[in-house]
C-alpha cells in the first residue's frame, strides 16, 4: 500500500507504464469501466497480465484479451450483454491462448473481501458438487468448525497487484469518489495498489466534505492517478454521460474476426505511428 501521496500523472498512458507485464490486475464491471486505461495498456503493449474481473467482464476485458495483453483471467463470465458475445475472449479460449480460472460472482466478491481483510480464506455455499469444483483445485471443501457436518467451500484470498478504475471525481491527495460503487472500495483495499483515472481532479480535500466522505477510497490506497475526461467511454459514467450504444454495436461487429478487430484497434486505440 502506498505510504506517500499518489503520483499525479499527465494521462492514462503514463499510468499504463506503471503496470508491469505479468501483473495481476482487477477491473470492475460496467458502467464506469476504466476504458482510457484499457486503451493505454494496449498502446503500451502490455503482456502477461493476470486479469480479475469484478465479478464479470465486458468490453475492457475483451479488448485486452484480443490485443494479446492477458495470459490468465479469473472471472464469473465475459460478455458484451445485449450487444452479443465477447468474441475475442471466446476465440482466445478456443485457441488456448488464455488460461481461464472459472469463478462465480459471489466467489469473486468473497475472495476479494478476504484479501481486503487479511483473512487466510473466505467461505461460500452453493457450489459443492458443481462442475466448477473440478475446475478449481485451489478451492477446498471443509467442515464448518461451528457445525460439524456442515460442508462449505474455502476460497483463497484475492490480492491483486493492481486495481484499475475510473471515477467521476478525485482530489490531488488521491481521494477517489466512487458514489455507490462499493466494489471499487473492496478492490482498492484488497489490491497492493490502485491506478485510477478520473473525470476531474480538484484541489482541496474531498474527505472534508461530509456529503462525499462516506463514498471515498482514501488516497492511502492509491499509487497514481490521472485526469481523463470521458475516460469510461464508450461505457457510461453515471451522472456524466450515457453509454454509447452505437459504438458498442460497432465494437461487437469488429470483434467477431481477428482482422476487423485489428482494424478497430488501429482506428480507435493505437497512435498513428503504431497503426501504420
C-alpha positions in Angstrom: 0.0 0.0 0.0 1.4 3.5 -0.9 2.7 5.4 2.2 3.1 8.7 0.4 0.8 10.9 -1.7 -0.1 9.4 -5.1 1.7 10.3 -8.2 -0.2 12.7 -10.4 0.4 11.6 -14.0 -0.4 13.6 -17.1 -2.6 11.0 -18.8 -3.7 7.4 -18.9 -0.7 6.4 -21.0 1.7 7.5 -18.2 -0.4 5.4 -15.7 -0.2 2.3 -18.0 3.6 2.5 -17.8 3.3 1.8 -14.1 1.5 -1.5 -14.7 4.3 -4.1 -15.3 3.9 -7.0 -17.6 2.7 -10.1 -15.7 0.9 -8.1 -13.0 -2.4 -9.3 -11.6 -5.0 -6.6 -12.3 -8.6 -6.2 -11.1 -11.2 -4.4 -13.2 -14.8 -3.9 -12.2 -17.8 -4.5 -14.4 -19.6 -1.7 -16.3 -20.7 1.0 -16.1 -17.7 3.3 -15.5 -15.1 0.8 -16.8 -11.6 2.1 -17.0 -11.6 2.3 -20.8 -9.0 5.1 -21.2 -6.6 3.0 -19.1 -7.5 -0.2 -21.1 -6.6 1.5 -24.3 -3.4 2.8 -22.8 -2.4 -0.7 -21.7 -2.9 -1.9 -25.3 -0.9 1.0 -26.7 1.9 0.2 -24.2 1.9 -3.4 -25.5 1.2 -4.9 -22.0 1.8 -8.6 -21.9 1.1 -11.5 -19.5 -1.5 -9.7 -17.4 -3.4 -11.8 -14.9 -6.9 -10.3 -15.1 -9.5 -10.5 -12.4 -13.0 -9.3 -13.4 -15.1 -8.0 -10.5 -17.1 -10.0 -10.9 -17.7 -10.2 -14.7 -16.0 -8.6 -17.7 -17.2 -6.8 -20.8 -15.6 -4.7 -23.5 -12.5 -3.8 -21.4 -11.7 -7.5 -20.8 -12.4 -8.5 -24.3 -10.2 -5.8 -25.8 -7.3 -6.6 -23.5 -7.5 -10.3 -24.4 -7.9 -9.6 -28.1 -4.9 -7.4 -28.1 -2.7 -10.1 -26.5 -2.3 -8.4 -23.2 -3.8 -11.2 -21.0 -2.3 -14.5 -20.0 -4.9 -15.5 -17.5 -8.3 -14.4 -16.5 -10.3 -15.2 -13.3 -13.9 -14.4 -14.0 -17.6 -15.2 -13.5 -18.1 -14.5 -17.2 -17.2 -12.2 -20.1 -20.0 -10.9 -22.3 -21.0 -7.8 -24.2 -24.5 -8.2 -22.9 -27.2 -7.2 -25.3 -24.6 -6.5 -27.9 -23.6 -10.1 -28.2 -20.8 -12.5 -27.1 -17.3 -11.3 -26.2 -15.8 -12.7 -29.4 -12.1 -12.0 -28.7 -12.4 -13.7 -25.3 -14.3 -16.7 -26.9 -11.7 -17.1 -29.7 -8.8 -16.9 -27.1 -10.5 -19.6 -25.0 -10.9 -21.9 -28.1 -7.3 -21.4 -29.1 -6.0 -21.9 -25.6 -4.4 -18.5 -25.8 -5.6 -17.5 -22.3 -5.8 -19.5 -19.1 -9.3 -19.5 -17.6 -10.0 -19.6 -13.9 -13.7 -20.1 -13.7 -15.5 -18.4 -10.8 -18.9 -17.2 -9.7 -19.9 -13.7 -8.8 -20.2 -14.5 -5.0 -16.8 -16.3 -5.1 -15.0 -13.3 -6.7 -16.5 -10.9 -4.1 -15.8 -13.2 -1.2 -12.2 -13.8 -2.2 -11.6 -10.1 -2.6 -13.2 -9.4 0.8 -10.8 -12.0 2.3 -7.9 -10.1 0.7 -9.3 -6.8 1.9 -9.5 -8.0 5.5 -6.3 -10.0 5.6 -8.1 -13.3 6.1 -6.5 -16.6 5.2 -9.6 -17.7 3.3 -13.3 -16.9 2.7 -16.1 -19.4 2.7 -19.2 -19.7 0.5 -22.0 -22.1 -0.1 -24.0 -23.3 -3.1 -21.3 -24.8 -5.4 -20.4 -28.1 -3.8 -21.0 -30.8 -6.3 -20.9 -28.5 -9.3 -18.5 -28.8 -12.3 -16.8 -25.7 -11.0 -15.2 -27.5 -8.2 -13.4 -29.8 -10.6 -12.1 -26.7 -12.4 -10.8 -25.1 -9.3 -8.5 -27.4 -7.3 -7.4 -24.4 -5.2 -11.0 -24.3 -3.7 -11.3 -26.6 -0.8 -14.4 -28.2 0.8 -14.1 -28.1 4.6 -16.3 -28.6 7.6 -17.8 -25.6 9.3 -15.9 -25.6 12.6 -19.0 -24.4 14.4 -21.3 -27.0 12.9 -19.6 -30.3 12.2 -21.0 -32.0 9.1 -21.9 -28.6 7.6 -19.7 -28.5 4.4 -18.6 -25.2 2.9 -16.1 -24.1 0.2 -13.0 -22.3 1.3 -11.5 -19.8 -1.2 -8.0 -18.4 -1.1 -7.9 -14.6 -0.8 -7.6 -12.4 -3.8 -4.8 -9.8 -3.5 -4.3 -8.3 -7.0 -1.2 -6.4 -7.6 -3.2 -3.5 -9.0 -6.8 -2.3 -9.0 -7.6 -0.3 -12.2 -10.5 2.0 -12.1 -12.1 5.2 -13.5 -14.0 7.5 -11.1 -16.1 10.7 -11.5 -14.1 12.8 -9.1 -10.7 12.8 -7.3 -8.5 15.2 -5.4 -4.8 15.8 -5.6 -4.4 13.8 -2.3 -5.6 10.7 -4.2 -9.1 10.5 -2.6 -11.4 8.9 -5.1 -15.2 9.5 -5.0 -16.9 6.3 -6.1 -20.5 7.1 -5.4 -22.4 3.8 -4.7 -19.7 1.6 -6.3 -18.7 -0.2 -3.1 -17.0 -3.0 -5.1 -14.4 -0.4 -6.1 -13.6 0.2 -2.4 -13.2 -3.6 -1.9 -10.9 -3.8 -4.9 -8.7 -0.9 -3.7 -8.5 -2.3 -0.2 -7.6 -5.8 -1.4 -5.1 -4.8 -4.0 -1.5 -3.9 -3.3 -2.0 -0.5 -5.1 -4.6 1.3 -7.2 -4.2 3.1 -10.5 -7.1 5.4 -11.3 -8.3 7.8 -13.9 -10.8 10.5 -13.0 -13.2 12.7 -15.0 -12.0 15.6 -12.8 -9.2 16.1 -10.3 -9.9 19.0 -7.9 -8.0 21.0 -5.4 -8.8 20.6 -1.7 -9.7 17.5 0.3 -12.8 15.6 -0.7 -12.7 13.8 2.7 -13.5 17.1 4.4 -16.9 17.2 2.6 -19.4 15.2 4.7 -21.6 14.6 1.6 -18.7 12.9 -0.2 -16.6 11.4 2.5 -18.7 8.2 3.0 -18.2 7.2 -0.6 -14.4 7.8 -0.9 -11.5 5.5 -1.4 -8.8 7.1 0.7 -5.6 8.3 -1.1 -3.5 6.0 1.1 -4.7 3.1 -1.2 -3.9 5.0 -4.5 -0.4 4.8 -6.1 -1.1 7.1 -9.0 -3.9 8.9 -10.8 -4.5 10.9 -13.9 -7.3 13.1 -15.2 -9.1 11.5 -18.2 -12.3 13.3 -19.2 -14.7 10.7 -20.7 -12.3 8.0 -19.5 -15.1 5.4 -19.3 -16.3 5.9 -22.9 -17.9 4.1 -24.6 -19.3 2.7 -21.4 -21.5 5.0 -19.3 -20.3 7.3 -16.5 -23.4 7.6 -14.3 -24.2 11.3 -13.7 -21.9 12.4 -16.5 -22.7 10.7 -19.8 -24.6 7.7 -21.1 -23.4 4.5 -22.7 -22.6 4.9 -26.4 -24.7 2.1 -27.8 -23.7 2.8 -31.4 -20.1 2.3 -30.6 -20.8 -0.9 -28.6 -22.5 -2.2 -31.7 -19.6 -1.2 -33.9 -17.1 -2.9 -31.5 -19.2 -6.1 -31.2 -19.2 -6.4 -35.0 -15.5 -5.6 -35.3 -14.5 -8.1 -32.6 -16.1 -11.1 -34.4 -13.0 -11.5 -36.6 -9.3 -11.0 -35.9 -8.7 -8.8 -38.9 -11.6 -6.5 -38.2 -10.6 -6.3 -34.6 -7.1 -5.3 -35.7 -8.7 -2.6 -37.8 -10.7 -1.4 -34.8 -7.5 -1.1 -32.7 -5.8 0.9 -35.5 -8.8 3.2 -35.7 -9.7 3.8 -32.1 -6.8 2.7 -29.8 -3.4 2.8 -31.4 -1.5 6.0 -32.0 -0.9 6.8 -35.7 2.7 5.6 -35.8 1.7 2.2 -34.3 -1.4 1.9 -36.5 0.5 2.4 -39.7 
